[in-house]
Amino acid sequence: MQVLTETNFPKEIQVTFTTKSFPHKTPDTPFTVPSDMTRFGLSELVNHLLQNELNGEIVPFEFLVEYREGKKVFLRTSLKKFFCKIQQYPESVISLE
């Protein structure tokens, strides 16, 4: 098995956004984002997607990333650094809650 490093990690990955508590919904389609994107960049993307529903309000989001079945943690670094740290290649589409 190849060791994941930031140099051999894909430059882009696909993500979807889900929520259980926020009243607004993003599209179900996956988005291709740079793998070095952090929660701040992801928040900007979600705010852009919801701009009409948020009436210009900027909302800073927290993201839970599921790294094992039923195991989720808050994303505190870039997606690339997160997956390299846990040495797990991401699924084809990463679900961010």
Backbone torsions as a table, in degrees:
resi	resn	phi	psi	omega
1	MET	NA	132.7	-178.2
2	GLN	-76.3	136.8	176.4
3	VAL	-75.2	130.2	177.9
4	LEU	-79.9	128.5	174.4
5	THR	-129.3	167.1	179.2
6	GLU	-66.3	-23.9	-179.9
7	THR	-80.2	-29.3	179.8
8	ASN	-102.2	5.8	178.5
9	PHE	-80.2	144.9	179.2
10	PRO	-58.2	144.3	-179.6
11	LYS	-72.5	-25.8	179.4
12	GLU	-132.9	148.1	175.7
13	ILE	-139.4	162.8	179.8
14	GLN	-101.4	137.6	179.1
15	VAL	-132.6	153.9	167.8
16	THR	-125.3	155.0	-179.3
17	PHE	-113.0	131.7	176.3
18	THR	-130.3	162.0	176.9
19	THR	-151.9	150.8	174.6
20	LYS	-115.0	-14.6	-173.2
21	SER	-122.7	-18.5	-177.3
22	PHE	-87.2	135.0	-174.3
23	PRO	-72.2	-11.0	-177.5
24	HIS	-104.1	158.9	-175.9
25	LYS	-127.8	136.6	174.5
26	THR	-90.4	163.7	176.9
27	PRO	-60.1	148.9	-179.1
28	ASP	-76.9	-11.4	-176.8
29	THR	-71.7	144.6	177.3
30	PRO	-70.4	149.1	177.0
31	PHE	-116.0	136.6	174.3
32	THR	-89.8	123.1	-177.3
33	VAL	-128.6	156.8	174.4
34	PRO	-62.3	138.1	-177.8
35	SER	-69.4	-16.2	177.6
36	ASP	-91.0	12.5	178.2
37	MET	-72.1	136.4	178.8
38	THR	-102.1	-178.8	-178.8
39	ARG	-62.2	-28.8	178.9
40	PHE	-67.6	-43.6	176.3
41	GLY	-65.8	-39.3	177.2
42	LEU	-64.9	-38.9	176.9
43	SER	-61.9	-41.9	177.9
44	GLU	-60.6	-41.6	179.3
45	LEU	-63.4	-46.8	-179.9
46	VAL	-64.6	-41.3	176.9
47	ASN	-60.2	-40.3	177.6
48	HIS	-63.7	-43.2	179.6
49	LEU	-63.6	-32.3	-176.9
50	LEU	-102.9	15.4	-171.9
51	GLN	-55.1	-38.3	179.8
52	ASN	-71.8	-33.3	-178.8
53	GLU	-80.1	-26.7	-177.1
54	LEU	-90.6	-4.1	178.6
55	ASN	53.0	43.2	176.4
56	GLY	82.2	-5.6	179.1
57	GLU	-73.3	135.1	177.8
58	ILE	-94.7	122.0	-178.1
59	VAL	-113.5	121.3	174.1
60	PRO	-82.1	122.4	-177.0
61	PHE	-101.4	152.3	168.7
62	GLU	-105.3	146.2	-178.0
63	PHE	-124.5	131.1	171.5
64	LEU	-96.0	132.2	177.0
65	VAL	-116.4	129.8	179.5
66	GLU	-88.6	118.5	-177.6
67	TYR	-106.0	-16.1	171.5
68	ARG	-145.2	160.8	178.4
69	GLU	-51.3	114.4	178.0
70	GLY	78.4	1.1	-179.9
71	LYS	-111.0	115.7	-179.3
72	LYS	-127.6	147.5	174.8
73	VAL	-137.1	157.0	175.4
74	PHE	-72.5	137.0	178.4
75	LEU	-77.0	116.2	-178.1
76	ARG	-116.1	4.0	-178.6
77	THR	-144.7	-169.2	176.4
78	SER	-73.4	159.5	177.7
79	LEU	-59.3	-42.6	-179.6
80	LYS	-59.9	-49.7	-178.9
81	LYS	-64.0	-37.6	179.6
82	PHE	-60.4	-52.2	-176.8
83	PHE	-70.1	-31.5	175.7
84	CYS	-68.5	-38.3	-179.9
85	LYS	-63.6	-42.4	-179.2
86	ILE	-87.2	-1.7	179.4
87	GLN	52.3	49.7	177.8
88	GLN	-132.3	123.2	177.5
89	TYR	-70.7	132.2	-177.0
90	PRO	-66.4	151.6	173.4
91	GLU	-60.4	173.5	-178.2
92	SER	-62.0	-36.3	175.7
93	VAL	-131.7	125.0	-178.9
94	ILE	-90.4	129.0	177.9
95	SER	-92.8	122.0	177.6
96	LEU	-111.3	124.0	-179.3
97	GLU	-99.2	NA	NA
